[in-house]
Amino acid sequence: MPDVRMASPRGRWILLTTVLGSSMALLDSTVVNVALPRIGRDLDADLAVLQWTVNAYLLTLAGLILLGGSLGDHYGRRKVFVIGVVWFAAASLLCGIAPNAGVLIAARALQGVGGALLTPGSLALIQASFHHDDRGRAVGLWSGFGGIGAAVGPFLGGWLVDGPGWRWVFLLNVPLAVVCVPVALRHVPESDGRPVRADAAAGSGSGKARPHGRPHVPFDVLGAFLGALALALVTYALIEAPGGSTGVVSVAAVAGLAAGAAFVVVERRSADPMLPLDIFASRQFTAVNLVTLCVYAAFGGFFFLSAVQLQVVVGWSALGAGTALLPTTVLMLLLSARSGELAEHIGPRIPLTVGPLLCAAGMLLMLRVGPGASYAADVLPAVLVLGCGMVTLVAPLTATVLASVDVSRAGVASGVNNAAARAAGLVAVAALPLLTGMSAEAYRSAAAFDEAFGRAMVLCAAVLVVGAVLAFATVRRPAPDCRRPECRTHGSVLAPPLEGERTKGRLTLGDG
């Protein structure tokens, strides 16, 4: 049984370690968008390279995050977490010294692999280590400090881009890992989710059970591969469609759809699938994930394009652009817990309907942001309305996902929802330039980018309205005894919070 108390030195070290690890991924997800215009100029890259700089990371993260949580359950949560931190830092170093766009994109994909290991691992360590009386408080502090890291990201990223240069956006992760890894190895206890065999405990002769009593369960490597391959091929087709060979793009699109169909077949037939398809038997779970796809597709497109719009069209520095978007994260940090409490009283249907509509209004207000725009009159109202919409919907979204499945499958449900949000952002970043007629060199021209940005905001607003209509038509009040989220405070703007599955004192994101 986990028995570490929050007030103990070990408890504080565990919290520090997990916050440092998760902050690496949160910082990276918020600072890179601010650096994109400078990356493009320094590497003489077109818009497709900027899209891949974002999407290579999202691709491997979304495709492997469910598998990452399962690896920790089988091989040790601390071990997999430390591997993830080291992997992420090494990939960040490669990003920072990348001599060309190809190396940068490959390194970003490797970063996503590290993120898929450390992101679920940080929460799993807290759940597995702390005494049950302190677990809720520990998760709250972890979530809150991680949100602060996400809030600092755009400001810090802008300062680095304008000062030492965009490469330091990635190199910053290295000293964080240098602090995090030794602390984890020295102060964080190892744990896994394996039950102890009675005969192993009786035969040890020491009165202590050996920890590895469960036979190895095969991982769904084929499912993870096919899922990532499907996302990669569809993303390639969308990004390369404007200027690529029609034949190559068509083949990639068809192959991506075929890989997606094969993924469904493999998951349906697998004895231990990464994504158990029967979880979608819950109509509400399916509906809320469709709402998630709509909402986070719009968010992904907005944060990708708006940081470029503020620099290329409005003419602000990277620091100015990053700081301009900060109110969305601050509002979520301050009000997400209260939004969750409100949704518990009135039910999730109204927040999940009103929230996307407020976000749509915020994106339409961004149509005022063009050459010579004022922060107070043009940008701030849009960002505040968008932030209020995000506050309204994010906490109820997570709660409804958890409430729509059996308590024993809450961890899997949360992991699926988190992966769906990241995949939605991935597709949006790939598709929006194609749908808005944005050329490969559009970000070098203020007039061309501004015109396409306006069309993109209208499309994002329309997708959010579709999400609101879906929520109003399908979401119902959950049962009174359903699972409630532990992550009450949330600051990430690109994905809903992860929640762990708590059964008999252990946590997992689903055995893969």
Secondary structure by P-SEA (a helix, b strand, c coil): cbbbbcccaaaaaaaaaaaaaaaaaaaaacccccaaaaaaaaacccaaaaaaaaaaaaaaaaacaaaaaaaaacccaaaaaaaaaaaaaaaaaaaaacccaaaaaaaaaaaaaaaaacaaaaaaaaaacccccaaaaaaaaaaaaaaaaaaaaaaaaaaaaaccccccccaaaaaaaaacaaaaaccbbbbccbbbbaaaaaaccccccccccccccccaaaaaaaaaaaaaaaaaaaaacccccaaaaaaaaaaaaaaaaaaaaaaaacccccccccccccaaaaaaaaaaaaaaaaaaaaaacaaaaacccccccaaaaaaaaaaaaaaaaacaaaaaaaaaaccaaaaaaaaaaaaaaaaaaccccccccccccccaaaaaaaaaaaaacaaaaaaaaaaaccccaaaaaaaaaaaaaaaaaaaaaacccccccccccccccaaaaaaaaaaaaaaaaaaaaaaaaaaaacccccccccccccccccccccccbbbbbbcccccccccc
